[in-house]
Amino acid sequence: ASMKAYNGGSIISLSCHMPNFTNSKITATGDAKYPFDFTKCDFTESKDLTPCADYILEGGEYNPQFNAYLDIIADYALALQKENIPVLFRPFHENSGGWFWWGSSTSVESYQAMWRYMVHYLEDKGVHNFLYVYSPNGPVSSEAEYLERFPGDAYVDVLGFDYYDDYSDPN
């Protein structure tokens, strides 16, 4: 579907609501290529605020689950990369809010470490067609607030933000 959309003139964007990797819905498969099953997960697991970020980095208890999830993303990216298709990749978005496990309940240092780990991991898998999109939650009142969780120029290609007009008056 992504190749068809791209060939029709679309820009491909992958927004990622990663599950909390400590969640019990993630189960081992015994398969060497895909060692964990994420199919029982849905949007709600990204809202599981159980501390996660510090346990998914190298050496952490849930690092194998994080790596397995990144492997799925890498497979998708590499399939498109073979066709020279770039992808706007927007992981860990709305990071200044408190509704996702990677949000305000995760320290700035852990958020940045997790983002950098992800970029290195995907690049080590050969992924070079991703444009990484940093997208905190609005409203934003200052540059310092916007950049508080910014992982660094070497890890981000596109700046954006998410902001919904949830309180509009239709009259």
C-alpha positions in Angstrom: 0.0 0.0 0.0 2.9 2.4 0.8 4.5 1.9 -2.6 1.2 2.4 -4.4 0.6 5.6 -2.4 4.1 6.8 -3.1 3.8 6.0 -6.8 0.5 8.0 -6.8 2.3 11.1 -5.5 1.9 10.7 -1.8 4.5 11.4 0.9 4.8 8.3 3.2 4.6 9.0 6.9 4.9 6.5 9.7 3.5 7.6 13.0 4.2 5.1 15.7 2.3 4.4 18.9 4.7 1.9 20.3 3.3 -0.4 23.0 4.7 -0.2 26.5 7.3 -2.9 26.3 6.6 -4.1 29.8 3.0 -5.0 28.9 1.9 -8.6 29.3 0.1 -8.6 25.9 3.6 -8.9 24.3 4.3 -12.6 24.3 7.3 -14.7 23.2 6.9 -16.6 19.9 9.9 -18.9 19.8 10.5 -17.6 16.3 14.1 -16.4 15.6 13.2 -13.7 13.2 10.2 -12.3 15.2 10.7 -13.4 18.8 7.8 -11.4 20.2 4.1 -11.2 19.2 2.7 -7.6 19.3 -0.6 -8.5 17.6 -2.6 -8.4 20.8 -1.5 -4.8 21.4 -3.5 -1.8 20.3 -3.4 1.9 20.9 -4.2 1.4 24.6 -0.8 -0.2 25.3 0.9 3.1 24.3 -1.1 4.7 27.1 0.2 2.2 29.7 2.2 4.5 32.0 4.2 1.7 33.7 7.8 2.9 33.7 9.4 1.5 30.5 12.0 3.8 29.0 14.8 2.9 31.4 14.3 -0.8 30.8 14.3 -0.9 27.0 17.8 0.3 26.4 20.8 -2.0 25.9 21.1 -4.3 28.9 17.6 -3.6 30.1 15.1 -6.3 30.9 12.8 -5.3 28.0 15.5 -4.5 25.5 14.7 -7.7 23.5 11.1 -6.6 23.1 12.1 -3.1 22.0 14.6 -4.5 19.5 12.0 -6.9 18.1 9.6 -4.1 17.5 12.3 -2.0 15.9 13.1 -5.0 13.6 9.6 -4.9 12.3 9.9 -1.2 11.6 13.3 -1.9 9.9 11.8 -4.5 7.7 9.2 -2.1 6.5 11.7 0.7 6.0 14.1 -1.5 4.1 11.4 -2.8 1.7 10.6 0.9 0.8 14.3 1.7 0.7 14.8 -0.8 -2.1 12.4 1.3 -4.1 14.2 4.6 -3.1 11.1 5.7 -1.2 11.7 8.1 1.7 9.6 7.9 4.9 8.8 10.6 7.4 9.1 8.6 10.7 7.4 10.2 13.7 8.0 8.0 16.8 7.5 9.1 20.4 5.4 12.1 19.4 3.4 14.3 21.8 6.3 13.6 24.3 5.5 16.7 26.4 2.1 15.3 27.4 1.3 12.8 30.0 -0.8 10.2 28.1 1.9 8.1 26.5 4.5 6.1 28.3 7.3 8.0 26.6 5.8 11.4 27.7 6.2 13.5 30.7 6.4 10.5 33.1 9.7 9.6 31.3 12.7 11.7 32.2 14.2 14.0 29.6 17.5 12.0 29.7 15.7 8.7 29.3 13.6 10.0 26.4 16.7 11.3 24.6 18.6 8.1 25.2 15.7 6.0 23.9 15.4 8.1 20.8 19.1 8.0 20.1 19.2 4.2 20.7 16.4 3.8 18.2 18.1 5.8 15.5 21.4 3.9 15.9 19.6 0.6 16.0 17.8 1.3 12.7 20.9 2.7 11.0 22.8 -0.4 12.1 20.1 -2.5 10.4 20.8 -0.5 7.2 17.8 1.9 7.3 18.8 5.2 5.6 15.5 6.3 4.1 13.9 7.6 7.3 13.5 11.3 8.0 13.1 11.4 11.8 10.3 13.8 12.9 10.5 15.3 16.4 7.0 16.3 17.4 6.1 17.4 20.9 2.7 18.4 22.0 1.3 21.9 21.7 0.7 24.6 22.7 4.3 25.6 23.0 5.1 28.8 24.9 8.9 29.0 24.2 11.8 27.6 22.2 13.2 26.2 25.4 10.0 24.3 26.2 9.8 23.0 22.7 13.4 21.7 22.7 13.4 20.3 26.3 13.3 16.7 25.1 15.0 17.3 21.7 17.4 14.4 21.1 19.9 16.4 19.1 20.5 17.6 15.5 22.2 14.3 14.6 19.0 12.4 15.4 16.2 14.6 14.0 15.6 15.7 10.4 12.2 17.4 10.7 10.6 19.6 13.4 6.9 19.6 14.0 4.4 19.6 16.8 1.0 18.1 17.5 -1.8 20.4 18.5 -5.5 19.9 18.4 -8.2 22.5 18.6 -10.1 20.5 21.2 -11.8 23.5 22.7 -13.2 25.3 19.6 -16.5 27.0 19.9 -18.6 26.1 16.9 -20.8 29.2 17.3 
